[in-house]
Amino acid sequence: MTTIIIEDEKPSARRLQRMLNTLGLKAETMLHSVEESIHWFQNNTHPDLIFLDIQLSDGLSFEIFESIDIQSAVIFTTAYDEYALQAFKLNSIDYLLKPIDDEDLEKAVNKYKSRVPQKQHVTLDFNDIKKLLVNPIEREYKKRFSVKVGQHLKLINIDDIECFYSENKGTYLHTTEGRNYLLDTTLEQLTEELEPQQFFRINRKFFVNINAIKDMVSYTNSRLQIKLNSFHEQEVIVARERVKDFKAWLE
């Protein structure tokens, strides 16, 4: 299990590192600011578990999630309790208040272990996964979605959907006709429901339909900007850490 610590107070970071060592966890990487953390995540394999302080030297650690699509589990370690609700909207396992107690830390780690099967990690790139899917187990993906229009329900076929996106805590689909509809689901749930050869999650806020892509252009920080046929509400950007897999998905 790979673990890192993000904490701006170096003595606190070292203390937490020692506490984790007693639990059999090695946190060899310690980061101390929002900027440093974003740069690290852009250039390294994301860990299984992050111990994350909220108030860092150059801002709130929530800013990291706004720039990077982080899938790691998170245990927050902070001296402030007013951020608890915002924290649990992320990949939060627990929210520990400083000074951190040995028993509370152990409970938080055990909570993580109980939720995530402990197994040997095998790193596969996207092409490896495609090879494994040559003869996939037969699986049914969603072929249509029902949306509410006034007092009526409308069925929308999957091929008529250009993208799914999240905005203002809601999840929407956008059709080839240029219409947006609110869904009673989340992007995480859609991950299990969408045909992976047709839809790709380009960042934490967007799934795009391969058949709806009109153009792709280079964007800042080694990212890609996607132009869809009829979606113009906001920029559609492939996150830097997903560009390689996105290009493989297109082939």
VEXNU-257479 format. One record per residue (C-alpha): residue number from 1; y, z, x. Coordinates in pm, 1 decimal. Layout:
<node num="NUM" Y="Y" Z="Z" X="X"/>
...
//
This chain:
<node num="1" Y="0.0" Z="0.0" X="0.0"/>
<node num="2" Y="333.0" Z="-104.2" X="150.3"/>
<node num="3" Y="632.0" Z="124.7" X="102.7"/>
<node num="4" Y="999.8" Z="119.6" X="200.9"/>
<node num="5" Y="1290.1" Z="364.9" X="165.8"/>
<node num="6" Y="1644.4" Z="264.2" X="69.7"/>
<node num="7" Y="1875.7" Z="558.8" X="134.4"/>
<node num="8" Y="2225.0" Z="567.0" X="285.6"/>
<node num="9" Y="2194.8" Z="920.3" X="424.6"/>
<node num="10" Y="1972.1" Z="885.5" X="729.9"/>
<node num="11" Y="1868.3" Z="1254.9" X="745.7"/>
<node num="12" Y="1756.5" Z="1233.9" X="381.5"/>
<node num="13" Y="1568.7" Z="911.3" X="456.9"/>
<node num="14" Y="1385.7" Z="1071.1" X="750.6"/>
<node num="15" Y="1300.4" Z="1379.2" X="542.6"/>
<node num="16" Y="1155.5" Z="1160.7" X="267.2"/>
<node num="17" Y="962.3" Z="962.4" X="527.3"/>
<node num="18" Y="802.4" Z="1283.8" X="656.9"/>
<node num="19" Y="717.2" Z="1395.4" X="302.8"/>
<node num="20" Y="549.5" Z="1061.8" X="235.4"/>
<node num="21" Y="352.4" Z="1088.5" X="559.0"/>
<node num="22" Y="193.4" Z="1408.7" X="429.8"/>
<node num="23" Y="81.2" Z="1211.9" X="122.4"/>
<node num="24" Y="-74.4" Z="941.8" X="337.2"/>
<node num="25" Y="204.1" Z="687.6" X="283.9"/>
<node num="26" Y="382.3" Z="512.0" X="568.8"/>
<node num="27" Y="739.1" Z="397.6" X="505.9"/>
<node num="28" Y="822.7" Z="228.5" X="834.5"/>
<node num="29" Y="1116.3" Z="31.1" X="691.7"/>
<node num="30" Y="1430.3" Z="223.2" X="598.3"/>
<node num="31" Y="1740.3" Z="46.4" X="465.0"/>
<node num="32" Y="2080.8" Z="204.5" X="416.3"/>
<node num="33" Y="2309.8" Z="-26.2" X="214.9"/>
<node num="34" Y="2316.1" Z="-284.7" X="-63.2"/>
<node num="35" Y="2403.7" Z="-565.3" X="179.3"/>
<node num="36" Y="2132.5" Z="-471.6" X="427.9"/>
<node num="37" Y="1874.7" Z="-442.6" X="149.8"/>
<node num="38" Y="1956.2" Z="-783.6" X="-1.4"/>
<node num="39" Y="1926.9" Z="-946.7" X="341.3"/>
<node num="40" Y="1594.1" Z="-770.5" X="404.0"/>
<node num="41" Y="1444.1" Z="-875.4" X="69.5"/>
<node num="42" Y="1553.7" Z="-1233.9" X="128.0"/>
<node num="43" Y="1363.1" Z="-1248.8" X="454.9"/>
<node num="44" Y="1058.4" Z="-1024.4" X="408.6"/>
<node num="45" Y="757.0" Z="-984.1" X="183.6"/>
<node num="46" Y="845.1" Z="-738.8" X="-91.1"/>
<node num="47" Y="662.1" Z="-404.2" X="-76.1"/>
<node num="48" Y="438.8" Z="-248.3" X="-339.9"/>
<node num="49" Y="664.0" Z="53.8" X="-383.5"/>
<node num="50" Y="1032.2" Z="129.0" X="-315.2"/>
<node num="51" Y="1191.2" Z="473.4" X="-289.7"/>
<node num="52" Y="1546.8" Z="396.2" X="-390.4"/>
<node num="53" Y="1865.6" Z="598.9" X="-382.3"/>
<node num="54" Y="2126.0" Z="484.2" X="-636.6"/>
<node num="55" Y="2459.4" Z="546.8" X="-469.3"/>
<node num="56" Y="2454.5" Z="366.8" X="-134.5"/>
<node num="57" Y="2731.8" Z="335.3" X="123.4"/>
<node num="58" Y="2861.5" Z="2.9" X="-14.5"/>
<node num="59" Y="2783.5" Z="32.3" X="-385.8"/>
<node num="60" Y="2515.3" Z="107.7" X="-643.6"/>
<node num="61" Y="2162.6" Z="-3.4" X="-562.8"/>
<node num="62" Y="2143.4" Z="-174.9" X="-903.1"/>
<node num="63" Y="2343.3" Z="-454.5" X="-736.5"/>
<node num="64" Y="2032.4" Z="-538.6" X="-534.3"/>
<node num="65" Y="1846.9" Z="-626.9" X="-855.0"/>
<node num="66" Y="2133.6" Z="-852.6" X="-960.7"/>
<node num="67" Y="2091.0" Z="-1062.1" X="-645.4"/>
<node num="68" Y="1715.6" Z="-1042.8" X="-584.8"/>
<node num="69" Y="1424.0" Z="-1076.4" X="-825.8"/>
<node num="70" Y="1233.7" Z="-763.1" X="-721.6"/>
<node num="71" Y="883.7" Z="-715.4" X="-859.8"/>
<node num="72" Y="805.6" Z="-399.6" X="-660.7"/>
<node num="73" Y="760.8" Z="-68.1" X="-839.2"/>
<node num="74" Y="1050.3" Z="173.3" X="-788.7"/>
<node num="75" Y="1078.2" Z="551.1" X="-764.1"/>
<node num="76" Y="1445.2" Z="647.1" X="-780.1"/>
<node num="77" Y="1567.7" Z="931.5" X="-559.3"/>
<node num="78" Y="1921.1" Z="1042.7" X="-638.1"/>
<node num="79" Y="2153.7" Z="1338.5" X="-675.1"/>
<node num="80" Y="2290.2" Z="1205.1" X="-1003.9"/>
<node num="81" Y="2122.8" Z="1209.5" X="-1345.4"/>
<node num="82" Y="2365.5" Z="981.6" X="-1533.5"/>
<node num="83" Y="2189.6" Z="662.7" X="-1416.6"/>
<node num="84" Y="1846.4" Z="747.5" X="-1558.8"/>
<node num="85" Y="1865.6" Z="513.1" X="-1858.5"/>
<node num="86" Y="1980.1" Z="219.9" X="-1647.2"/>
<node num="87" Y="1709.8" Z="293.3" X="-1390.3"/>
<node num="88" Y="1427.4" Z="285.7" X="-1641.2"/>
<node num="89" Y="1527.7" Z="-62.7" X="-1753.4"/>
<node num="90" Y="1409.3" Z="-177.0" X="-1412.0"/>
<node num="91" Y="1062.3" Z="-145.2" X="-1255.9"/>
<node num="92" Y="1090.0" Z="232.6" X="-1253.6"/>
<node num="93" Y="794.0" Z="466.2" X="-1208.9"/>
<node num="94" Y="991.9" Z="790.1" X="-1187.0"/>
<node num="95" Y="1340.5" Z="934.3" X="-1137.2"/>
<node num="96" Y="1355.3" Z="1220.4" X="-887.7"/>
<node num="97" Y="1665.5" Z="1434.3" X="-845.3"/>
<node num="98" Y="1764.0" Z="1559.4" X="-500.0"/>
<node num="99" Y="1673.3" Z="1780.2" X="-331.9"/>
<node num="100" Y="1329.5" Z="1627.0" X="-383.4"/>
<node num="101" Y="1049.0" Z="1872.6" X="-438.9"/>
<node num="102" Y="710.7" Z="1816.6" X="-268.1"/>
<node num="103" Y="520.5" Z="1861.9" X="-592.8"/>
<node num="104" Y="747.5" Z="1626.4" X="-789.8"/>
<node num="105" Y="713.7" Z="1362.7" X="-519.5"/>
<node num="106" Y="335.2" Z="1386.9" X="-521.7"/>
<node num="107" Y="329.7" Z="1357.7" X="-902.0"/>
<node num="108" Y="548.3" Z="1046.9" X="-886.0"/>
<node num="109" Y="324.0" Z="883.2" X="-625.7"/>
<node num="110" Y="12.4" Z="969.1" X="-828.4"/>
<node num="111" Y="179.2" Z="823.8" X="-1137.5"/>
<node num="112" Y="228.2" Z="497.2" X="-949.3"/>
<node num="113" Y="-131.9" Z="496.1" X="-826.4"/>
<node num="114" Y="-262.4" Z="558.8" X="-1179.0"/>
<node num="115" Y="-70.8" Z="259.1" X="-1312.0"/>
<node num="116" Y="-156.4" Z="15.1" X="-1034.7"/>
<node num="117" Y="-519.4" Z="-55.5" X="-938.3"/>
<node num="118" Y="-563.9" Z="30.1" X="-572.3"/>
<node num="119" Y="-730.7" Z="-263.3" X="-400.4"/>
<node num="120" Y="-716.5" Z="-466.5" X="-86.6"/>
<node num="121" Y="-422.8" Z="-704.0" X="-91.7"/>
<node num="122" Y="-495.2" Z="-1070.8" X="-27.5"/>
<node num="123" Y="-185.7" Z="-1284.0" X="27.6"/>
<node num="124" Y="-201.8" Z="-1621.4" X="-145.3"/>
<node num="125" Y="69.2" Z="-1883.3" X="-146.0"/>
<node num="126" Y="130.6" Z="-2103.6" X="-448.5"/>
<node num="127" Y="-95.0" Z="-2385.2" X="-321.9"/>
<node num="128" Y="-384.3" Z="-2139.4" X="-283.7"/>
<node num="129" Y="-336.3" Z="-2034.0" X="-644.3"/>
<node num="130" Y="-331.5" Z="-2397.0" X="-758.9"/>
<node num="131" Y="-667.4" Z="-2450.9" X="-584.5"/>
<node num="132" Y="-815.1" Z="-2152.0" X="-765.0"/>
<node num="133" Y="-698.7" Z="-2301.6" X="-1093.4"/>
<node num="134" Y="-877.0" Z="-2634.1" X="-1049.4"/>
<node num="135" Y="-1157.1" Z="-2504.3" X="-1270.6"/>
<node num="136" Y="-982.6" Z="-2226.1" X="-1459.9"/>
<node num="137" Y="-1138.3" Z="-2003.4" X="-1720.2"/>
<node num="138" Y="-1056.0" Z="-2149.0" X="-2059.0"/>
<node num="139" Y="-742.1" Z="-1980.6" X="-2183.2"/>
<node num="140" Y="-517.3" Z="-2033.7" X="-2481.2"/>
<node num="141" Y="-142.9" Z="-2035.9" X="-2424.6"/>
<node num="142" Y="120.5" Z="-2034.0" X="-2695.9"/>
<node num="143" Y="178.6" Z="-2370.7" X="-2857.8"/>
<node num="144" Y="464.2" Z="-2268.5" X="-3086.5"/>
<node num="145" Y="710.9" Z="-1987.6" X="-3152.2"/>
<node num="146" Y="846.3" Z="-1859.6" X="-3482.0"/>
<node num="147" Y="1218.1" Z="-1777.3" X="-3495.6"/>
<node num="148" Y="1427.0" Z="-1626.9" X="-3771.9"/>
<node num="149" Y="1702.0" Z="-1842.8" X="-3920.3"/>
<node num="150" Y="1883.5" Z="-1642.9" X="-4184.9"/>
<node num="151" Y="1616.1" Z="-1535.0" X="-4431.2"/>
<node num="152" Y="1378.3" Z="-1808.7" X="-4316.8"/>
<node num="153" Y="1124.9" Z="-1850.8" X="-4038.3"/>
<node num="154" Y="1127.0" Z="-2169.8" X="-3833.5"/>
<node num="155" Y="839.6" Z="-2291.5" X="-3614.4"/>
<node num="156" Y="930.1" Z="-2451.0" X="-3281.7"/>
<node num="157" Y="667.1" Z="-2638.0" X="-3082.3"/>
<node num="158" Y="637.4" Z="-2546.9" X="-2715.8"/>
<node num="159" Y="714.6" Z="-2905.1" X="-2606.3"/>
<node num="160" Y="1050.6" Z="-2882.9" X="-2785.3"/>
<node num="161" Y="1164.4" Z="-2588.9" X="-2572.2"/>
<node num="162" Y="1366.6" Z="-2655.0" X="-2256.3"/>
<node num="163" Y="1387.8" Z="-2299.6" X="-2131.0"/>
<node num="164" Y="1361.3" Z="-1929.4" X="-2209.2"/>
<node num="165" Y="1632.1" Z="-1694.2" X="-2084.6"/>
<node num="166" Y="1757.4" Z="-1338.5" X="-2115.2"/>
<node num="167" Y="2117.0" Z="-1249.8" X="-2195.9"/>
<node num="168" Y="2285.1" Z="-930.7" X="-2319.1"/>
<node num="169" Y="1946.6" Z="-754.4" X="-2347.1"/>
<node num="170" Y="1807.2" Z="-1032.8" X="-2568.0"/>
<node num="171" Y="1549.7" Z="-1305.4" X="-2499.3"/>
<node num="172" Y="1626.6" Z="-1657.4" X="-2618.5"/>
<node num="173" Y="1467.1" Z="-1998.7" X="-2627.5"/>
<node num="174" Y="1670.8" Z="-2318.0" X="-2596.0"/>
<node num="175" Y="1546.0" Z="-2634.0" X="-2766.0"/>
<node num="176" Y="1571.0" Z="-3000.9" X="-2673.7"/>
<node num="177" Y="1812.7" Z="-3031.4" X="-2966.8"/>
<node num="178" Y="2053.4" Z="-2794.2" X="-2792.1"/>
<node num="179" Y="1992.9" Z="-2493.9" X="-3018.9"/>
<node num="180" Y="1944.4" Z="-2131.5" X="-2907.5"/>
<node num="181" Y="1722.1" Z="-1887.5" X="-3095.7"/>
<node num="182" Y="1668.7" Z="-1515.4" X="-3042.8"/>
<node num="183" Y="1307.6" Z="-1405.4" X="-2987.5"/>
<node num="184" Y="1138.2" Z="-1074.1" X="-3050.2"/>
<node num="185" Y="978.8" Z="-1060.8" X="-2704.1"/>
<node num="186" Y="1060.9" Z="-1020.1" X="-2334.7"/>
<node num="187" Y="1036.3" Z="-1252.5" X="-2035.8"/>
<node num="188" Y="763.1" Z="-1026.5" X="-1896.3"/>
<node num="189" Y="551.8" Z="-1085.5" X="-2208.1"/>
<node num="190" Y="618.5" Z="-1458.0" X="-2186.0"/>
<node num="191" Y="465.1" Z="-1457.8" X="-1838.7"/>
<node num="192" Y="123.6" Z="-1411.9" X="-2001.3"/>
<node num="193" Y="189.6" Z="-1653.4" X="-2289.1"/>
<node num="194" Y="330.2" Z="-1967.2" X="-2125.3"/>
<node num="195" Y="128.6" Z="-2247.1" X="-1968.0"/>
<node num="196" Y="199.9" Z="-2201.7" X="-1593.5"/>
<node num="197" Y="185.5" Z="-2574.3" X="-1519.5"/>
<node num="198" Y="456.9" Z="-2640.7" X="-1778.8"/>
<node num="199" Y="685.3" Z="-2337.0" X="-1737.6"/>
<node num="200" Y="805.2" Z="-2167.6" X="-1419.2"/>
<node num="201" Y="1004.5" Z="-1846.3" X="-1385.6"/>
<node num="202" Y="1280.8" Z="-1950.0" X="-1146.9"/>
<node num="203" Y="1450.8" Z="-1608.5" X="-1140.9"/>
<node num="204" Y="1440.1" Z="-1282.2" X="-1331.7"/>
<node num="205" Y="1635.1" Z="-1433.5" X="-1622.6"/>
<node num="206" Y="1490.1" Z="-1785.4" X="-1668.7"/>
<node num="207" Y="1174.3" Z="-1982.3" X="-1741.1"/>
<node num="208" Y="1221.3" Z="-2360.4" X="-1728.3"/>
<node num="209" Y="1010.7" Z="-2640.7" X="-1874.3"/>
<node num="210" Y="919.8" Z="-2898.0" X="-1608.8"/>
<node num="211" Y="975.3" Z="-3176.2" X="-1862.9"/>
<node num="212" Y="1335.2" Z="-3064.0" X="-1925.9"/>
<node num="213" Y="1455.1" Z="-3086.9" X="-1564.3"/>
<node num="214" Y="1713.9" Z="-3363.5" X="-1527.9"/>
<node num="215" Y="1834.7" Z="-3297.7" X="-1174.7"/>
<node num="216" Y="1810.0" Z="-3051.5" X="-885.1"/>
<node num="217" Y="2079.7" Z="-2993.6" X="-624.8"/>
<node num="218" Y="2115.1" Z="-2768.6" X="-320.6"/>
<node num="219" Y="2301.8" Z="-2444.7" X="-385.6"/>
<node num="220" Y="2441.3" Z="-2165.0" X="-171.2"/>
<node num="221" Y="2212.0" Z="-1930.8" X="26.4"/>
<node num="222" Y="1921.5" Z="-2180.9" X="34.6"/>
<node num="223" Y="1886.2" Z="-2176.3" X="-342.9"/>
<node num="224" Y="1852.1" Z="-2464.5" X="-589.7"/>
<node num="225" Y="2056.2" Z="-2539.0" X="-899.2"/>
<node num="226" Y="1865.8" Z="-2690.6" X="-1190.5"/>
<node num="227" Y="2024.2" Z="-2931.2" X="-1438.4"/>
<node num="228" Y="1842.4" Z="-2931.5" X="-1772.5"/>
<node num="229" Y="1874.0" Z="-3201.5" X="-2035.6"/>
<node num="230" Y="2078.4" Z="-3004.1" X="-2289.6"/>
<node num="231" Y="2125.6" Z="-2648.8" X="-2162.7"/>
<node num="232" Y="2486.6" Z="-2599.9" X="-2049.1"/>
<node num="233" Y="2555.8" Z="-2235.5" X="-2140.3"/>
<node num="234" Y="2534.1" Z="-2109.5" X="-1781.3"/>
<node num="235" Y="2418.7" Z="-2207.3" X="-1433.6"/>
<node num="236" Y="2042.3" Z="-2225.9" X="-1386.9"/>
<node num="237" Y="1958.9" Z="-2118.3" X="-1030.7"/>
<node num="238" Y="1623.3" Z="-2092.2" X="-854.3"/>
<node num="239" Y="1619.6" Z="-1759.6" X="-669.0"/>
<node num="240" Y="1596.2" Z="-1800.5" X="-291.9"/>
<node num="241" Y="1259.6" Z="-1623.9" X="-266.3"/>
<node num="242" Y="1114.2" Z="-1854.8" X="-535.3"/>
<node num="243" Y="1232.5" Z="-2189.6" X="-397.7"/>
<node num="244" Y="915.3" Z="-2251.0" X="-193.4"/>
<node num="245" Y="681.5" Z="-2180.6" X="-486.4"/>
<node num="246" Y="905.8" Z="-2378.6" X="-720.4"/>
<node num="247" Y="882.6" Z="-2687.4" X="-497.6"/>
<node num="248" Y="504.6" Z="-2648.9" X="-482.1"/>
<node num="249" Y="494.6" Z="-2616.5" X="-863.2"/>
<node num="250" Y="676.0" Z="-2948.8" X="-898.4"/>
<node num="251" Y="408.8" Z="-3138.2" X="-701.4"/>
//
